[in-house]
Amino acid sequence: GDLVDLMKKFVEDTKNEVHEREGWPDSAYGVPKLGVTVLSRILAQQLDEKRGADRILLNACCPGWGSRTVEEGAETPVYLALLPPDATEPQGQLVFDKVVQT
C-alpha cells in the first residue's frame, strides 16, 4: 500500500508540475521503473513466504535502451526465463545484462 501511495503521489505531483519541488527527479521513466523494481522485491518476498516450496523466482529486468537490437534487448529476459528449475536466485532483484544490479 505504501508503494502504491508513493507512486500515486509521483503521478499527481508530475501532473501538477511540482514534482521537482517535491523532491522527485525529472524522469518520467526512472521513477516508475523504480516502482516496478520495488514491487518485484515485495512480491518475491511474499512468494518466498507463501509458496516457497514452489520455487518461483520473480525479478525485474532492464532490457537496455538506445541502439540495442531486439536480440540484445531480449537477452536478459530470456536468460531469466530459462534459469534451471533448481535455481534459487536471483530472486527479487533488478537484472541488467544478466547481472544483478544494486
Phi and psi in degrees as a GROMACS rama.xvg file:
@    title "Ramachandran Plot"
@    xaxis  label "Phi"
@    yaxis  label "Psi"
@TYPE xy
-63.7798  -39.9662  ASP-2
-64.2477  -43.444  LEU-3
-60.4796  -45.3642  VAL-4
-60.4619  -41.1064  ASP-5
-64.7671  -44.0892  LEU-6
-66.3301  -37.4526  MET-7
-63.3877  -38.4864  LYS-8
-64.0459  -41.6568  LYS-9
-59.9279  -45.9061  PHE-10
-60.9132  -46.8829  VAL-11
-63.9307  -45.3351  GLU-12
-61.9376  -37.5319  ASP-13
-68.2612  -44.2481  THR-14
-58.3336  -38.9361  LYS-15
-86.3355  3.37157  ASN-16
56.7046  37.3903  GLU-17
-120.82  10.6517  VAL-18
-59.9552  -41.5874  HIS-19
-68.2333  -40.1317  GLU-20
-63.9686  -30.7613  ARG-21
-84.1147  1.00246  GLU-22
96.8508  5.54961  GLY-23
-83.1451  146.425  TRP-24
-71.0118  161.747  PRO-25
-90.4399  65.0432  ASP-26
-137.453  107.705  SER-27
-70.9403  -18.1336  ALA-28
-95.9506  -44.7432  TYR-29
-63.0714  -44.2456  GLY-30
-67.1162  -48.6371  VAL-31
-61.2789  -36.6724  PRO-32
-62.7939  -39.9982  LYS-33
-62.8969  -40.527  LEU-34
-60.7553  -44.2438  GLY-35
-64.5221  -38.9603  VAL-36
-64.7623  -45.6734  THR-37
-65.4549  -41.4095  VAL-38
-59.7124  -39.2134  LEU-39
-60.6573  -41.1626  SER-40
-64.4073  -43.7205  ARG-41
-62.1443  -48.4268  ILE-42
-65.3165  -35.7096  LEU-43
-64.1165  -40.6702  ALA-44
-63.3137  -42.6367  GLN-45
-64.1334  -40.4389  GLN-46
-60.8174  -43.9406  LEU-47
-60.1846  -42.1249  ASP-48
-71.3197  -43.2901  GLU-49
-95.0414  -27.7847  LYS-50
-138.522  37.6468  ARG-51
-55.0544  -35.6035  GLY-52
-67.1217  -21.9837  ALA-53
-76.775  -15.7082  ASP-54
52.6532  48.8998  ARG-55
-89.2972  127.176  ILE-56
-100.155  132.77  LEU-57
-128.059  122.563  LEU-58
-139.41  160.538  ASN-59
-101.037  152.025  ALA-60
-141.151  157.545  CYS-61
-115.661  114.142  CYS-62
-74.6552  -8.2849  PRO-63
102.914  -178.349  GLY-64
-150.913  178.277  TRP-65
78.8098  -129.845  GLY-66
-94.9647  24.5414  SER-67
-70.7738  147.3  ARG-68
-79.1322  168.366  THR-69
-58.4958  -42.4832  VAL-70
-62.348  -42.7391  GLU-71
-65.5726  -41.0438  GLU-72
-66.4801  -30.4047  GLY-73
-81.2895  -13.367  ALA-74
-58.1392  -49.0888  GLU-75
-69.9391  -46.7858  THR-76
-59.1077  -39.1133  PRO-77
-67.7034  -41.9861  VAL-78
-55.0168  -47.1161  TYR-79
-66.3902  -40.9082  LEU-80
-65.4695  -27.1352  ALA-81
-104.286  17.9588  LEU-82
-59.6849  148.241  LEU-83
-61.8574  152.363  PRO-84
-58.9923  -25.1867  PRO-85
-92.5717  6.69452  ASP-86
-64.857  141.944  ALA-87
-114.749  -7.4214  THR-88
-155.136  161.231  GLU-89
-70.2457  153.627  PRO-90
-141.998  122.124  GLN-91
70.6165  30.7574  GLY-92
-116.515  167.757  GLN-93
-101.222  125.065  LEU-94
-117.898  130.279  VAL-95
-134.914  130.839  PHE-96
51.7184  41.4189  ASP-97
62.7629  21.2054  LYS-98
-126.862  133.199  VAL-99
-66.5962  132.696  VAL-100
-99.7577  143.651  GLN-101
